Amino acid sequence: MGRPMNEESPAPELDNSAPEEVAAPVEELNNGAVEPDLTAELTSLRQENESLRGQYMRIAADFDNFRKRQQRESEDLRVQLICSTLSEILPVVDNFERARQQLNPEGEEAQGLHRSYQGLYKQLVDVMKQLGVSPMRVEGERFDPSLHEAVLHEPSEIHPEDVVIEELQRGYHLDGRVLRHAMVKVSMGPGAADGNPNNANPIENTSVETNVEAEGN
């Protein structure tokens, strides 16, 4: 026959050995048995982080240097192209200058033609200014081989030695760079050249040729 319904079943016996097995690793952790492993791993991660950070900083610096170098090269190329173009235009400007000094229009028709010429010359000068071109002012300045090309030496009772007394061909700057050296006559000072004030001596070219590309670097 079956067991009576109201008879209680005996309670299952508990295995008390499990907590003892689990407690052992916990006790080892509390006692610092695994702490050296965690410390070593943390040190390794920190070193890896520092290495990656250093690589990132070097790559960022290299890219910044590359970007600046590209900007300089682009600017140098732009200046070279402008200089090349303007060097072809400057002789035209010189001819305009000579014509302006020599023309003395008489009569209404000649004056009208002269006004038209002056308008064209003004347009040309305005374009040069917009491109950053400016003429040098050299008379009365001390001779500077980086700016001037000495064509003549002449005694002078007025100007001291090595002072520019006349501009023979106008020089130009381009944004602070020398676009073309000014051809000048330079004073030898009073009493030079055997005391003959009319003795103008041609001299060798003492200008320093300016390489536009070298100035841009």
C-alpha positions as CSV (number, residue, x, y, z in Angstrom):
1,M,0.0,0.0,0.0
2,G,1.1,3.6,-0.5
3,R,2.5,5.9,2.1
4,P,0.0,7.9,4.0
5,M,-0.6,11.4,2.5
6,N,0.1,13.2,5.7
7,E,3.4,11.5,6.4
8,E,6.3,13.9,5.9
9,S,9.2,13.0,3.6
10,P,12.6,13.2,5.1
11,A,14.5,16.4,4.1
12,P,17.3,15.9,1.6
13,E,20.8,16.0,3.0
14,L,22.9,19.0,2.0
15,D,26.4,18.7,0.7
16,N,28.4,20.9,3.0
17,S,31.7,20.3,1.1
18,A,30.9,22.8,-1.7
19,P,31.2,26.0,0.4
20,E,34.5,24.8,1.6
21,E,35.8,24.3,-2.0
22,V,34.5,27.8,-3.0
23,A,35.8,29.5,0.1
24,A,39.4,28.5,-0.7
25,P,39.9,30.7,-3.8
26,V,38.1,33.6,-2.1
27,E,40.4,33.3,0.9
28,E,43.4,33.2,-1.5
29,L,42.1,36.3,-3.2
30,N,41.7,38.1,0.1
31,N,45.1,37.1,1.1
32,G,46.6,38.6,-2.1
33,A,47.6,35.4,-3.8
34,V,46.4,36.6,-7.3
35,E,47.3,40.3,-6.8
36,P,50.7,40.0,-8.5
37,D,49.0,38.7,-11.7
38,L,46.6,41.7,-11.8
39,T,49.4,44.1,-11.2
40,A,51.5,42.7,-14.0
41,E,48.6,42.8,-16.4
42,L,47.8,46.4,-15.4
43,T,51.5,47.4,-15.9
44,S,51.4,45.7,-19.3
45,L,48.3,47.6,-20.4
46,R,49.8,50.9,-19.2
47,Q,52.9,50.3,-21.2
48,E,50.9,49.4,-24.3
49,N,48.8,52.5,-23.9
50,E,51.9,54.7,-23.6
51,S,53.4,53.1,-26.7
52,L,50.2,53.6,-28.7
53,R,50.0,57.2,-27.5
54,G,53.6,57.9,-28.6
55,Q,52.9,56.4,-32.0
56,Y,49.8,58.6,-32.4
57,M,51.8,61.8,-31.4
58,R,54.5,61.0,-33.9
59,I,52.0,60.4,-36.7
60,A,50.2,63.6,-35.8
61,A,53.5,65.6,-35.8
62,D,54.6,64.0,-39.2
63,F,51.2,64.9,-40.7
64,D,51.4,68.5,-39.5
65,N,54.9,68.8,-40.9
66,F,53.7,67.4,-44.2
67,R,50.8,69.8,-44.3
68,K,53.1,72.8,-43.7
69,R,55.6,71.6,-46.2
70,Q,52.8,71.3,-48.8
71,Q,51.6,74.8,-48.1
72,R,55.1,76.2,-48.4
73,E,55.7,74.4,-51.7
74,S,52.3,75.5,-53.0
75,E,53.1,79.1,-52.1
76,D,56.6,78.9,-53.6
77,L,55.1,77.6,-56.9
78,R,52.6,80.4,-56.9
79,V,55.3,83.0,-56.4
80,Q,57.5,81.5,-59.1
81,L,54.7,81.6,-61.6
82,I,53.9,85.2,-60.8
83,C,57.6,86.2,-61.0
84,S,58.0,84.5,-64.3
85,T,54.9,86.3,-65.7
86,L,55.9,89.7,-64.3
87,S,59.5,89.4,-65.5
88,E,58.0,89.3,-69.0
89,I,55.8,92.3,-68.4
90,L,58.4,94.6,-66.7
91,P,60.1,95.5,-70.0
92,V,56.7,96.7,-71.3
93,V,56.4,98.9,-68.1
94,D,59.9,100.3,-68.8
95,N,58.8,101.3,-72.3
96,F,55.7,103.0,-71.0
97,E,57.9,104.9,-68.5
98,R,60.3,106.1,-71.3
99,A,57.5,107.1,-73.6
100,R,55.8,109.0,-70.8
101,Q,59.0,111.0,-70.1
102,Q,59.6,111.8,-73.8
103,L,56.2,112.6,-75.0
104,N,55.2,116.2,-75.1
105,P,51.9,116.3,-76.9
106,E,50.9,119.5,-78.7
107,G,47.5,120.0,-80.2
108,E,44.2,118.6,-79.2
109,E,44.5,115.3,-81.1
110,A,47.9,114.6,-79.7
111,Q,46.7,115.4,-76.2
112,G,43.7,113.1,-76.6
113,L,46.0,110.3,-77.7
114,H,48.3,111.1,-74.7
115,R,45.4,110.8,-72.3
116,S,44.4,107.4,-73.8
117,Y,48.0,106.3,-73.4
118,Q,48.1,107.5,-69.7
119,G,44.9,105.6,-69.1
120,L,46.4,102.3,-70.3
121,Y,49.5,103.0,-68.3
122,K,47.5,103.6,-65.2
123,Q,45.6,100.3,-65.7
124,L,48.9,98.4,-66.0
125,V,50.2,100.0,-62.8
126,D,47.0,99.2,-60.9
127,V,47.2,95.5,-62.0
128,M,50.8,95.4,-60.8
129,K,49.9,96.8,-57.4
130,Q,47.1,94.2,-57.1
131,L,49.6,91.5,-57.6
132,G,51.8,92.9,-54.8
133,V,54.4,94.6,-57.0
134,S,55.9,97.9,-55.8
135,P,58.7,100.0,-57.2
136,M,61.9,100.6,-55.3
137,R,62.9,104.1,-54.2
138,V,66.7,104.1,-54.4
139,E,68.0,107.6,-55.0
140,G,69.8,108.9,-51.9
141,E,69.8,105.5,-50.3
142,R,73.0,103.7,-49.4
143,F,74.1,101.1,-52.0
144,D,72.8,97.7,-51.1
145,P,74.0,94.8,-53.4
146,S,70.9,92.8,-52.4
147,L,68.7,95.5,-53.9
148,H,70.8,97.4,-56.4
149,E,72.9,96.7,-59.4
150,A,75.7,99.3,-59.6
151,V,76.3,100.1,-63.3
152,L,78.4,103.3,-62.8
153,H,80.6,104.9,-60.2
154,E,80.8,108.7,-60.2
155,P,82.5,111.3,-58.0
156,S,80.2,113.6,-56.2
157,E,80.7,116.7,-54.0
158,I,77.2,116.3,-52.6
159,H,76.8,112.6,-51.9
160,P,79.1,110.6,-49.7
161,E,80.7,107.4,-51.0
162,D,78.5,104.4,-51.7
163,V,75.3,106.4,-51.9
164,V,72.9,105.9,-54.9
165,I,72.8,109.2,-56.9
166,E,70.7,108.1,-59.9
167,E,68.4,105.4,-60.9
168,L,69.1,104.1,-64.4
169,Q,66.5,101.3,-64.4
170,R,63.7,100.9,-61.8
171,G,63.8,98.0,-59.5
172,Y,60.7,96.2,-58.1
173,H,59.6,94.3,-55.0
174,L,57.0,91.5,-55.0
175,D,55.5,91.1,-51.5
176,G,58.8,92.1,-49.9
177,R,60.9,89.9,-52.3
178,V,63.2,91.4,-54.9
179,L,61.5,91.0,-58.3
180,R,64.2,92.9,-60.2
181,H,67.3,94.8,-59.0
182,A,67.5,98.5,-59.6
183,M,70.3,99.6,-62.0
184,V,71.9,102.6,-60.3
185,K,74.8,105.1,-60.4
186,V,76.8,105.1,-57.2
187,S,78.7,108.0,-55.7
188,M,82.5,107.6,-55.2
189,G,82.5,110.6,-52.8
190,P,84.2,113.9,-53.3
191,G,87.6,114.2,-54.9
192,A,87.6,110.6,-56.3
193,A,88.8,109.6,-59.7
194,D,91.7,112.1,-60.0
195,G,89.5,114.9,-59.0
196,N,87.6,114.9,-62.3
197,P,83.9,115.1,-61.4
198,N,82.9,114.2,-65.0
199,N,84.7,110.9,-64.9
200,A,82.0,108.2,-64.6
201,N,83.5,104.8,-64.3
202,P,81.6,101.7,-65.3
203,I,82.0,98.9,-62.8
204,E,81.4,95.2,-62.7
205,N,77.9,93.9,-61.8
206,T,78.0,93.8,-58.0
207,S,74.3,92.9,-57.5
208,V,73.4,89.7,-55.6
209,E,71.2,87.7,-58.0
210,T,68.1,86.8,-56.0
211,N,66.8,83.3,-56.5
212,V,63.1,83.6,-55.8
213,E,62.7,79.9,-55.0
214,A,65.6,80.1,-52.4
215,E,64.0,83.1,-50.8
216,G,60.7,81.2,-50.4
217,N,62.3,78.3,-48.5
